Amino acid sequence: MKIVVNGEEKDLRQGISIKELIEELELGGRRVAVELNREIVPREFWTDKRLDENDAVEIVQFVGGG
């Protein structure tokens, strides 16, 4: 299935969860926020929320500094 991640089209397996997507993108363990079709998805729902064809996902990483 095709979805858009941060403006880039990706071909992923059907039924992938947000958590699995984060792991596939090697972002696990990092502080990130996820928006699905313009709505923020709280971390506690990442395992259960499955992606569908043509979904748009935005992933934002938090960067600290001083």
Beta strands, then each sheet from edge to edge (+ up, - down):
strand 1: 2-5
strand 2: 8-11
strand 3: 32-36
strand 4: 39-40
strand 5: 56-61
sheet 1: 2+ 1- 5- 3+ 4-
end
